[in-house]
């Protein structure tokens, strides 16, 4: 019987498992393939958590269930996320566990000035933003103890990020990086270790339940500056950055579904995008990791 059940073993789920295990808490991490970090206090289970009966069974005795799973492609969100959330709500209700949700900022939609704090209304008009809004409202209406923790695009060791997808491969090959966004707009990046720390901190603090909170994150920087810092951390010269015109991804989306899904969210990359976590920091005493620390950890992990 585990004290904590984690769904998903990406960089967030793995970080959450390690944090809890290091505190002496027992953890069960559930993925389709039974993956996850190796630790004496971490049990890895291969299961489909979208099966409510199985999710209930695997969560027996747990104080908290952490939803850290995310489909690898935007194109499968509508198909995969609703049944998973429904199953985890059932598991939380059956076992009187807190349901802790990992989320981004999609539910807010495009905001004036690009600034979002913990009280910003959810006003998304795109499909993925509306889905995230609907999922959170479902959890709130379920009669369970729940909290949603929201962060921006990740940086940090093993994070699926602008670095892992675009900047890193370009650096390794010594070629230009083609960026679907404005190179000189400020953008908040969240350290994935800070997301994990926030999830663990808020999970069992009753002050957190019943609302969404933001992860304290470093000050917003531009993609151009982010790329410069990654190059410096890797000991490489700065790479050339090529800003794609905004219409490029939209045009590609006519034939490529993933490009179409990315174009729907492009407002995040062509205008200022600021995450404000003042209330979270003040309430729970959380602080942001220095972005250069996260960058060095990410680059070092890739180079090893």
N, C-alpha and C positions, 0 to 999 in steps of 0.2 A: 504494500500500500504506500503510494507516494504522497507527499505533502503538497506537491505542485505538479501539474500536468501542463506540458508545453506542446502546442501543435505547430510543427514546422521547425526545421533545423537549418534555416538560412543563417545569415550573420546575426540577426536579431534573436531568433530562438536559441542559437548556440550560445550567444553572450548571456542571455537570461539564465540558461541552464548552468553555465559556469559560475555566474554570480551566486546563484542559490546554493549550488553544491559547495562553493568555497565558504559559505556561511554555515555549513553543516546540515542543510535541508535536503531531504530526499526528493528526487526529480524523476518523472517519467516523461520522455520526449517521444512524440508520436509523429511518424512520417510514413509515406507510402512504402519506402524501402528500408525502414529501420535505421536510418542514418542519425548522426548526432555526435556530440563530443564524448570521448572516453573519460570516464571518471567513476570511482567506486560508488558514488551516490547517485549516478545517473543511469537509469534503465532506458534502453532504447527499444522501442516497439514498432514493428511494421504493421500498420493498419490504415484503413480508410476512415478518417475522422468524420467524414460526411455521413457515415452510417450512424444514426442517432443511438441505436441500441449499443453499438460498439463504443461510441464516445461516452455514453453513460457508464458502461462497464469499466472502461479504462480510467474514469475519473472518480471511482469510489474512494471516499476518504480524503479527497484533495481539498485543500483550503482555497486554492485558486487555479483557474484554467487560463492559460495565456494563449491567445490566438495570434500566433506570429507567422502564420502561413500566408503566402501570396502566390497566386498562379504566375508562372514565368512569363506569360504573354498577356497583354491587355485584351487580346481577342477572346480569351477564355474567362474573363472576369464574370460576365453575366451568367455563364453556365455553371461555374464552379463555386463562386463565393456565396450565393444565397443558401444552397443546401448545407454547406459547411457551417455557416453561421447558425442556421436553424438547429443543426445537430448539437452545436456547442451550447446554445441557449438551453436546449433540453437537458444536456449533461449538467450544466450549472444549476438548473432548477431541481433536477432529481437528487443532486448531491449537496445542495445548499452551499455551493462554491461561488466565489467571486469570479465573474468573467471579465478578463482584462484584454482589451482590444488594442492592437497595433494599427495605426492609421497614418495617412498622410494628410495633406491639406486640400485634397480635391473637392471635398464637400462644400468649401467656401465659394468655389468658382472665382471668377475674375473680380477683384476688389479694387475700389478707388485707391490709387497710390500704391497698390500691391501690398498693403500692410494688413496682417491678420493677427489678432490677439485671441485670448481665450473666450472672449465674449462676442466675437464676430459672428454674425448670423450665417447659417448655411444657405447659400444662394446659388449653388451650381446650376448651370443650364445644360452642360454636356452629359452624355450618358454615364460616364464613369463617376463623375461628381455626384450625379443624382443617385447612383447606386450606393455610393458610400454614405450619403445622407440617409437613404432608406434603411440601410443595414444598421446604422447607429440608432435610428428611431425605433427599429424593431427591437433592439436590445433594451432600450429604455422602457418600452412598453411591455416587456416580458415579465415584469414582476420579480426580477432578480437583482442582486447587487452587481453592478457593473461599472466600468470606467473605460474611457477611450483615451489613449495617449497618442498625440499627433506630432509628427516631426516633418521636416523638409527632406530634400534629396540627401542621400547618405554619403558620408566620407568615412573612411576607417578600414581597418583590416577586414578583408573578405567581403566588403560591401559591394553589392551590385550598384554601380555608380557611373557617373560621367567619366571617371578615370578608367574603371575596368572595361567599359564598353567602347570608349572613343579615345581618350587621351593616352592611356597606357599602351594600347596596341600601336598607336602612331609613334609614340616615343621609342618603342622597341624596334620598329622598322625604320626609324629615321625619316618619316614622311610627314606630310601635312595632315592635320586633323580637321575634318569637315564638321562644323558645329551647327546644328539646327536651332540657333538662338542668337540673340544679340550679345556680342562678346564683351560689351562694356556696360551692361546693366547689372546693378547689384542684386545678388541672389543669396538667400540663406541656405547654408548646408548644415545638416545635423550629423553629429558624430554617432555612428551606430552604437558605440559603447554607452553613450549618454541616453539613447533611446532605451536600451536594456536596463540601465540603472533607474530610469524613470518608471518603467513598467514594474520593476520589483518594488520600488519605493511606494508607489501608489496602490499596488494591488491590495494590500491589507490595511490601508489607512482609511478609515471610514469617512474622513473629510473629503476624500477623492471621489467617492461613489456617486453615481447618478449624473455625471457630467464629463465633459471632455477637458483635457489639459494639454498644454504644449511642452515640448522638450526644450529646456534651455539650450541654446545653440550659439555658436560664435557669430560675431557681426557679419552681415552680408558682404560678400566680395564678388567681383566680376569673374566671368569665366576666364578672361585673359589673365587675371591675377592668379586664379586657381591653377591654371596650366603652368604659369611661371613657378609657382611654389612646388608643384609636383616635379617639374624638371630639376629644380634645385635640390630637392630631397633625393632624387635619383642620381644626382651628379652628372646630369646631362644638359646639353645646351637647350634653351627654350625651343620648342617646336613651332612651326608655322601653323597658324590657325586661319581657317577659311570659313567665314560666316556665310551660311547658306541663306538665300533669300527666303522670306517666309512662305512664299507661294510654292516652293520646291516640294516640301513634304505634303502639302495639300494636293498638288498635282500628282505626286506619286501615289497618293491614297486612292486615286481613281481605280488603280489596278492592284495595289498592295494593301491588304487589310491592316497590317501593323503600322504602316505609314499613316493611314487614315486615323488610327487610334492615337498616334502620337500628335498628329496635327490638331486633334481636338483639345489637347492640353498645352498647345504652344504658347498661350498667353503667359505661362509661367516663365518663359525664356526670352520673350521679346519686350518685356516691361519689368520694372522693379518688382521684386518678390521678397517680402520681409516677413519673417516669423517673429512674433513678439511673445515671449514666455515669462514676462514679468510676474504675473500672478502665480504661476507655478513655482518660480524660483523663490518668491517671497513666502509662499505657504509651506513649501516642503524643504527649503534650504538647498535645493539642487543648483548646480552651476554647470557651465559648459566646459568641455575639454577644449584646450587651445587647438585650433584647426591644424596648425603645423605639426602638433603631436600626432593627430590622427593621420595626417598625410604621410608622415615618416613611417608610421606603423603599417600603413597600407602598401607603400612602396617597398618597404623592407620585406613584407610577407610575400610579395610578388617576386622579388629578386632572389629569395632563398631557394 
